[in-house]
């Protein structure tokens, strides 16, 4: 159906998709953690260096 190399190519594609999905999930988790840390710091009174000064 997929040719004589399908037993190599299909698992390679599946492994690549799995690795990409893991990376995407990890990035989203870390992003949410950093966003929560940033919100906690801002609530504690820490400001951003990029914020305009009053």
N, CA, C and O atoms as a Maestro MAE file, in Angstrom:
{
 s_m_m2io_version
 :::
 2.0.0
}

f_m_ct {
 s_m_title
 :::
 protein
 m_atom[216] {
  # First column is atom index #
  i_m_mmod_type
  r_m_x_coord
  r_m_y_coord
  r_m_z_coord
  i_m_residue_number
  s_m_chain_name
  s_m_pdb_residue_name
  s_m_pdb_atom_name
  i_m_atomic_number
  :::
  1 25 0.828 -1.196 0.000 1 A "UNK " " N  " 7
  2 3 0.000 0.000 0.000 1 A "UNK " " CA " 6
  3 2 0.875 1.265 0.000 1 A "UNK " " C  " 6
  4 15 0.666 2.148 -0.831 1 A "UNK " " O  " 8
  5 25 1.846 1.366 0.912 2 A "UNK " " N  " 7
  6 3 2.693 2.551 0.985 2 A "UNK " " CA " 6
  7 2 4.077 2.315 0.399 2 A "UNK " " C  " 6
  8 15 4.907 3.224 0.425 2 A "UNK " " O  " 8
  9 25 4.343 1.171 -0.109 3 A "UNK " " N  " 7
  10 3 5.651 0.868 -0.671 3 A "UNK " " CA " 6
  11 2 6.472 0.014 0.269 3 A "UNK " " C  " 6
  12 15 6.057 -0.296 1.386 3 A "UNK " " O  " 8
  13 25 7.650 -0.360 -0.208 4 A "UNK " " N  " 7
  14 3 8.445 -1.295 0.585 4 A "UNK " " CA " 6
  15 2 9.148 -0.633 1.763 4 A "UNK " " C  " 6
  16 15 9.642 -1.339 2.642 4 A "UNK " " O  " 8
  17 25 9.211 0.679 1.813 5 A "UNK " " N  " 7
  18 3 9.855 1.378 2.920 5 A "UNK " " CA " 6
  19 2 8.866 1.880 3.975 5 A "UNK " " C  " 6
  20 15 9.249 2.591 4.904 5 A "UNK " " O  " 8
  21 25 7.621 1.513 3.827 6 A "UNK " " N  " 7
  22 3 6.585 1.986 4.745 6 A "UNK " " CA " 6
  23 2 6.849 1.547 6.182 6 A "UNK " " C  " 6
  24 15 6.505 2.268 7.118 6 A "UNK " " O  " 8
  25 25 7.448 0.384 6.368 7 A "UNK " " N  " 7
  26 3 7.714 -0.098 7.730 7 A "UNK " " CA " 6
  27 2 8.756 0.772 8.440 7 A "UNK " " C  " 6
  28 15 8.875 0.710 9.664 7 A "UNK " " O  " 8
  29 25 9.504 1.575 7.697 8 A "UNK " " N  " 7
  30 3 10.452 2.514 8.288 8 A "UNK " " CA " 6
  31 2 9.875 3.930 8.340 8 A "UNK " " C  " 6
  32 15 10.018 4.628 9.344 8 A "UNK " " O  " 8
  33 25 9.230 4.344 7.263 9 A "UNK " " N  " 7
  34 3 8.783 5.725 7.137 9 A "UNK " " CA " 6
  35 2 7.600 6.036 8.059 9 A "UNK " " C  " 6
  36 15 7.584 7.085 8.703 9 A "UNK " " O  " 8
  37 25 6.634 5.162 8.130 10 A "UNK " " N  " 7
  38 3 5.443 5.421 8.946 10 A "UNK " " CA " 6
  39 2 5.797 5.559 10.428 10 A "UNK " " C  " 6
  40 15 5.342 6.513 11.060 10 A "UNK " " O  " 8
  41 25 6.586 4.652 11.013 11 A "UNK " " N  " 7
  42 3 6.967 4.860 12.421 11 A "UNK " " CA " 6
  43 2 7.817 6.119 12.624 11 A "UNK " " C  " 6
  44 15 7.718 6.770 13.664 11 A "UNK " " O  " 8
  45 25 8.642 6.461 11.646 12 A "UNK " " N  " 7
  46 3 9.456 7.670 11.768 12 A "UNK " " CA " 6
  47 2 8.571 8.909 11.805 12 A "UNK " " C  " 6
  48 15 8.798 9.810 12.611 12 A "UNK " " O  " 8
  49 25 7.564 8.960 10.938 13 A "UNK " " N  " 7
  50 3 6.624 10.078 10.952 13 A "UNK " " CA " 6
  51 2 5.840 10.108 12.261 13 A "UNK " " C  " 6
  52 15 5.626 11.177 12.832 13 A "UNK " " O  " 8
  53 25 5.415 8.950 12.734 14 A "UNK " " N  " 7
  54 3 4.652 8.884 13.984 14 A "UNK " " CA " 6
  55 2 5.499 9.369 15.154 14 A "UNK " " C  " 6
  56 15 5.010 10.110 16.007 14 A "UNK " " O  " 8
  57 25 6.751 8.964 15.202 15 A "UNK " " N  " 7
  58 3 7.644 9.395 16.274 15 A "UNK " " CA " 6
  59 2 7.899 10.899 16.194 15 A "UNK " " C  " 6
  60 15 7.966 11.576 17.220 15 A "UNK " " O  " 8
  61 25 8.039 11.410 14.994 16 A "UNK " " N  " 7
  62 3 8.243 12.850 14.813 16 A "UNK " " CA " 6
  63 2 7.024 13.638 15.275 16 A "UNK " " C  " 6
  64 15 7.169 14.664 15.939 16 A "UNK " " O  " 8
  65 25 5.840 13.176 14.937 17 A "UNK " " N  " 7
  66 3 4.619 13.859 15.373 17 A "UNK " " CA " 6
  67 2 4.475 13.806 16.889 17 A "UNK " " C  " 6
  68 15 4.045 14.780 17.507 17 A "UNK " " O  " 8
  69 25 4.830 12.674 17.489 18 A "UNK " " N  " 7
  70 3 4.769 12.549 18.942 18 A "UNK " " CA " 6
  71 2 5.741 13.523 19.605 18 A "UNK " " C  " 6
  72 15 5.383 14.194 20.573 18 A "UNK " " O  " 8
  73 25 6.965 13.602 19.089 19 A "UNK " " N  " 7
  74 3 7.960 14.519 19.653 19 A "UNK " " CA " 6
  75 2 7.497 15.959 19.518 19 A "UNK " " C  " 6
  76 15 7.659 16.748 20.450 19 A "UNK " " O  " 8
  77 25 6.925 16.315 18.382 20 A "UNK " " N  " 7
  78 3 6.425 17.676 18.176 20 A "UNK " " CA " 6
  79 2 5.287 17.993 19.133 20 A "UNK " " C  " 6
  80 15 5.224 19.093 19.680 20 A "UNK " " O  " 8
  81 25 4.388 17.036 19.338 21 A "UNK " " N  " 7
  82 3 3.277 17.245 20.265 21 A "UNK " " CA " 6
  83 2 3.793 17.446 21.688 21 A "UNK " " C  " 6
  84 15 3.276 18.292 22.418 21 A "UNK " " O  " 8
  85 25 4.803 16.681 22.088 22 A "UNK " " N  " 7
  86 3 5.380 16.831 23.427 22 A "UNK " " CA " 6
  87 2 5.996 18.207 23.589 22 A "UNK " " C  " 6
  88 15 5.824 18.846 24.628 22 A "UNK " " O  " 8
  89 25 6.709 18.669 22.577 23 A "UNK " " N  " 7
  90 3 7.329 19.994 22.636 23 A "UNK " " CA " 6
  91 2 6.265 21.085 22.752 23 A "UNK " " C  " 6
  92 15 6.416 22.016 23.542 23 A "UNK " " O  " 8
  93 25 5.201 20.974 21.973 24 A "UNK " " N  " 7
  94 3 4.128 21.972 22.014 24 A "UNK " " CA " 6
  95 2 3.473 22.010 23.390 24 A "UNK " " C  " 6
  96 15 3.239 23.087 23.938 24 A "UNK " " O  " 8
  97 25 3.179 20.851 23.944 25 A "UNK " " N  " 7
  98 3 2.553 20.791 25.273 25 A "UNK " " CA " 6
  99 2 3.484 21.378 26.317 25 A "UNK " " C  " 6
  100 15 3.045 22.132 27.185 25 A "UNK " " O  " 8
  101 25 4.760 21.042 26.244 26 A "UNK " " N  " 7
  102 3 5.735 21.558 27.218 26 A "UNK " " CA " 6
  103 2 5.847 23.076 27.137 26 A "UNK " " C  " 6
  104 15 5.917 23.746 28.167 26 A "UNK " " O  " 8
  105 25 5.864 23.620 25.935 27 A "UNK " " N  " 7
  106 3 5.935 25.073 25.767 27 A "UNK " " CA " 6
  107 2 4.706 25.739 26.368 27 A "UNK " " C  " 6
  108 15 4.826 26.768 27.033 27 A "UNK " " O  " 8
  109 25 3.529 25.169 26.145 28 A "UNK " " N  " 7
  110 3 2.313 25.767 26.688 28 A "UNK " " CA " 6
  111 2 2.298 25.730 28.213 28 A "UNK " " C  " 6
  112 15 1.858 26.685 28.852 28 A "UNK " " O  " 8
  113 25 2.775 24.634 28.796 29 A "UNK " " N  " 7
  114 3 2.812 24.516 30.258 29 A "UNK " " CA " 6
  115 2 3.778 25.545 30.837 29 A "UNK " " C  " 6
  116 15 3.447 26.235 31.801 29 A "UNK " " O  " 8
  117 25 4.967 25.651 30.255 30 A "UNK " " N  " 7
  118 3 5.957 26.610 30.739 30 A "UNK " " CA " 6
  119 2 5.444 28.036 30.577 30 A "UNK " " C  " 6
  120 15 5.655 28.871 31.457 30 A "UNK " " O  " 8
  121 25 4.776 28.326 29.465 31 A "UNK " " N  " 7
  122 3 4.222 29.659 29.238 31 A "UNK " " CA " 6
  123 2 3.223 30.021 30.333 31 A "UNK " " C  " 6
  124 15 3.248 31.132 30.864 31 A "UNK " " O  " 8
  125 25 2.356 29.088 30.661 32 A "UNK " " N  " 7
  126 3 1.366 29.357 31.710 32 A "UNK " " CA " 6
  127 2 2.033 29.558 33.066 32 A "UNK " " C  " 6
  128 15 1.595 30.395 33.856 32 A "UNK " " O  " 8
  129 25 3.086 28.799 33.340 33 A "UNK " " N  " 7
  130 3 3.807 28.969 34.601 33 A "UNK " " CA " 6
  131 2 4.448 30.351 34.671 33 A "UNK " " C  " 6
  132 15 4.351 31.032 35.693 33 A "UNK " " O  " 8
  133 25 5.093 30.761 33.601 34 A "UNK " " N  " 7
  134 3 5.752 32.072 33.582 34 A "UNK " " CA " 6
  135 2 4.734 33.203 33.676 34 A "UNK " " C  " 6
  136 15 4.994 34.219 34.320 34 A "UNK " " O  " 8
  137 25 3.599 33.035 33.051 35 A "UNK " " N  " 7
  138 3 2.547 34.041 33.122 35 A "UNK " " CA " 6
  139 2 2.027 34.169 34.551 35 A "UNK " " C  " 6
  140 15 1.773 35.277 35.024 35 A "UNK " " O  " 8
  141 25 1.870 33.049 35.231 36 A "UNK " " N  " 7
  142 3 1.433 33.084 36.632 36 A "UNK " " CA " 6
  143 2 2.493 33.752 37.513 36 A "UNK " " C  " 6
  144 15 2.157 34.522 38.412 36 A "UNK " " O  " 8
  145 25 3.774 33.458 37.255 37 A "UNK " " N  " 7
  146 3 4.840 34.097 38.018 37 A "UNK " " CA " 6
  147 2 4.856 35.604 37.783 37 A "UNK " " C  " 6
  148 15 5.035 36.383 38.719 37 A "UNK " " O  " 8
  149 25 4.670 36.004 36.542 38 A "UNK " " N  " 7
  150 3 4.653 37.427 36.206 38 A "UNK " " CA " 6
  151 2 3.488 38.127 36.892 38 A "UNK " " C  " 6
  152 15 3.657 39.219 37.434 38 A "UNK " " O  " 8
  153 25 2.327 37.522 36.876 39 A "UNK " " N  " 7
  154 3 1.168 38.106 37.545 39 A "UNK " " CA " 6
  155 2 1.399 38.216 39.049 39 A "UNK " " C  " 6
  156 15 1.012 39.210 39.664 39 A "UNK " " O  " 8
  157 25 2.027 37.203 39.644 40 A "UNK " " N  " 7
  158 3 2.316 37.248 41.076 40 A "UNK " " CA " 6
  159 2 3.294 38.374 41.401 40 A "UNK " " C  " 6
  160 15 3.132 39.070 42.403 40 A "UNK " " O  " 8
  161 25 4.306 38.551 40.556 41 A "UNK " " N  " 7
  162 3 5.268 39.628 40.782 41 A "UNK " " CA " 6
  163 2 4.611 40.998 40.632 41 A "UNK " " C  " 6
  164 15 4.885 41.912 41.410 41 A "UNK " " O  " 8
  165 25 3.750 41.138 39.633 42 A "UNK " " N  " 7
  166 3 3.072 42.418 39.437 42 A "UNK " " CA " 6
  167 2 2.125 42.720 40.590 42 A "UNK " " C  " 6
  168 15 1.986 43.879 40.983 42 A "UNK " " O  " 8
  169 25 1.479 41.711 41.131 43 A "UNK " " N  " 7
  170 3 0.596 41.914 42.271 43 A "UNK " " CA " 6
  171 2 1.402 42.293 43.518 43 A "UNK " " C  " 6
  172 15 0.904 43.000 44.394 43 A "UNK " " O  " 8
  173 25 2.645 41.819 43.590 44 A "UNK " " N  " 7
  174 3 3.499 42.130 44.726 44 A "UNK " " CA " 6
  175 2 4.137 43.511 44.599 44 A "UNK " " C  " 6
  176 15 4.796 43.976 45.528 44 A "UNK " " O  " 8
  177 25 3.947 44.161 43.469 45 A "UNK " " N  " 7
  178 3 4.455 45.516 43.310 45 A "UNK " " CA " 6
  179 2 5.643 45.651 42.387 45 A "UNK " " C  " 6
  180 15 6.113 46.764 42.149 45 A "UNK " " O  " 8
  181 25 6.138 44.551 41.865 46 A "UNK " " N  " 7
  182 3 7.262 44.649 40.944 46 A "UNK " " CA " 6
  183 2 6.758 45.146 39.586 46 A "UNK " " C  " 6
  184 15 5.719 44.707 39.095 46 A "UNK " " O  " 8
  185 25 7.497 46.046 39.009 47 A "UNK " " N  " 7
  186 3 7.100 46.583 37.705 47 A "UNK " " CA " 6
  187 2 7.978 46.039 36.609 47 A "UNK " " C  " 6
  188 15 8.995 45.395 36.864 47 A "UNK " " O  " 8
  189 25 7.578 46.304 35.399 48 A "UNK " " N  " 7
  190 3 8.357 45.873 34.252 48 A "UNK " " CA " 6
  191 2 9.322 46.963 33.857 48 A "UNK " " C  " 6
  192 15 9.004 48.148 33.956 48 A "UNK " " O  " 8
  193 25 10.491 46.573 33.414 49 A "UNK " " N  " 7
  194 3 11.461 47.558 32.960 49 A "UNK " " CA " 6
  195 2 10.999 48.234 31.681 49 A "UNK " " C  " 6
  196 15 11.385 49.369 31.401 49 A "UNK " " O  " 8
  197 25 10.175 47.543 30.905 50 A "UNK " " N  " 7
  198 3 9.704 48.113 29.647 50 A "UNK " " CA " 6
  199 2 8.497 49.028 29.834 50 A "UNK " " C  " 6
  200 15 8.069 49.680 28.882 50 A "UNK " " O  " 8
  201 25 7.943 49.087 31.039 51 A "UNK " " N  " 7
  202 3 6.777 49.912 31.291 51 A "UNK " " CA " 6
  203 2 7.179 51.388 31.257 51 A "UNK " " C  " 6
  204 15 8.288 51.754 31.647 51 A "UNK " " O  " 8
  205 25 6.260 52.219 30.785 52 A "UNK " " N  " 7
  206 3 6.541 53.649 30.749 52 A "UNK " " CA " 6
  207 2 6.539 54.210 32.155 52 A "UNK " " C  " 6
  208 15 5.700 53.864 32.987 52 A "UNK " " O  " 8
  209 25 7.493 55.080 32.397 53 A "UNK " " N  " 7
  210 3 7.594 55.673 33.731 53 A "UNK " " CA " 6
  211 2 6.582 56.796 33.877 53 A "UNK " " C  " 6
  212 15 6.276 57.516 32.927 53 A "UNK " " O  " 8
  213 25 6.078 56.922 35.081 54 A "UNK " " N  " 7
  214 3 5.050 57.937 35.355 54 A "UNK " " CA " 6
  215 2 5.672 59.263 35.684 54 A "UNK " " C  " 6
  216 15 4.959 60.233 35.942 54 A "UNK " " O  " 8
  :::
 }
 m_bond[215] {
  # First column is bond index #
  i_m_from
  i_m_to
  i_m_order
  :::
  1 1 2 1
  2 2 3 1
  3 3 4 2
  4 3 5 1
  5 5 6 1
  6 6 7 1
  7 7 8 2
  8 7 9 1
  9 9 10 1
  10 10 11 1
  11 11 12 2
  12 11 13 1
  13 13 14 1
  14 14 15 1
  15 15 16 2
  16 15 17 1
  17 17 18 1
  18 18 19 1
  19 19 20 2
  20 19 21 1
  21 21 22 1
  22 22 23 1
  23 23 24 2
  24 23 25 1
  25 25 26 1
  26 26 27 1
  27 27 28 2
  28 27 29 1
  29 29 30 1
  30 30 31 1
  31 31 32 2
  32 31 33 1
  33 33 34 1
  34 34 35 1
  35 35 36 2
  36 35 37 1
  37 37 38 1
  38 38 39 1
  39 39 40 2
  40 39 41 1
  41 41 42 1
  42 42 43 1
  43 43 44 2
  44 43 45 1
  45 45 46 1
  46 46 47 1
  47 47 48 2
  48 47 49 1
  49 49 50 1
  50 50 51 1
  51 51 52 2
  52 51 53 1
  53 53 54 1
  54 54 55 1
  55 55 56 2
  56 55 57 1
  57 57 58 1
  58 58 59 1
  59 59 60 2
  60 59 61 1
  61 61 62 1
  62 62 63 1
  63 63 64 2
  64 63 65 1
  65 65 66 1
  66 66 67 1
  67 67 68 2
  68 67 69 1
  69 69 70 1
  70 70 71 1
  71 71 72 2
  72 71 73 1
  73 73 74 1
  74 74 75 1
  75 75 76 2
  76 75 77 1
  77 77 78 1
  78 78 79 1
  79 79 80 2
  80 79 81 1
  81 81 82 1
  82 82 83 1
  83 83 84 2
  84 83 85 1
  85 85 86 1
  86 86 87 1
  87 87 88 2
  88 87 89 1
  89 89 90 1
  90 90 91 1
  91 91 92 2
  92 91 93 1
  93 93 94 1
  94 94 95 1
  95 95 96 2
  96 95 97 1
  97 97 98 1
  98 98 99 1
  99 99 100 2
  100 99 101 1
  101 101 102 1
  102 102 103 1
  103 103 104 2
  104 103 105 1
  105 105 106 1
  106 106 107 1
  107 107 108 2
  108 107 109 1
  109 109 110 1
  110 110 111 1
  111 111 112 2
  112 111 113 1
  113 113 114 1
  114 114 115 1
  115 115 116 2
  116 115 117 1
  117 117 118 1
  118 118 119 1
  119 119 120 2
  120 119 121 1
  121 121 122 1
  122 122 123 1
  123 123 124 2
  124 123 125 1
  125 125 126 1
  126 126 127 1
  127 127 128 2
  128 127 129 1
  129 129 130 1
  130 130 131 1
  131 131 132 2
  132 131 133 1
  133 133 134 1
  134 134 135 1
  135 135 136 2
  136 135 137 1
  137 137 138 1
  138 138 139 1
  139 139 140 2
  140 139 141 1
  141 141 142 1
  142 142 143 1
  143 143 144 2
  144 143 145 1
  145 145 146 1
  146 146 147 1
  147 147 148 2
  148 147 149 1
  149 149 150 1
  150 150 151 1
  151 151 152 2
  152 151 153 1
  153 153 154 1
  154 154 155 1
  155 155 156 2
  156 155 157 1
  157 157 158 1
  158 158 159 1
  159 159 160 2
  160 159 161 1
  161 161 162 1
  162 162 163 1
  163 163 164 2
  164 163 165 1
  165 165 166 1
  166 166 167 1
  167 167 168 2
  168 167 169 1
  169 169 170 1
  170 170 171 1
  171 171 172 2
  172 171 173 1
  173 173 174 1
  174 174 175 1
  175 175 176 2
  176 175 177 1
  177 177 178 1
  178 178 179 1
  179 179 180 2
  180 179 181 1
  181 181 182 1
  182 182 183 1
  183 183 184 2
  184 183 185 1
  185 185 186 1
  186 186 187 1
  187 187 188 2
  188 187 189 1
  189 189 190 1
  190 190 191 1
  191 191 192 2
  192 191 193 1
  193 193 194 1
  194 194 195 1
  195 195 196 2
  196 195 197 1
  197 197 198 1
  198 198 199 1
  199 199 200 2
  200 199 201 1
  201 201 202 1
  202 202 203 1
  203 203 204 2
  204 203 205 1
  205 205 206 1
  206 206 207 1
  207 207 208 2
  208 207 209 1
  209 209 210 1
  210 210 211 1
  211 211 212 2
  212 211 213 1
  213 213 214 1
  214 214 215 1
  215 215 216 2
  :::
 }
}
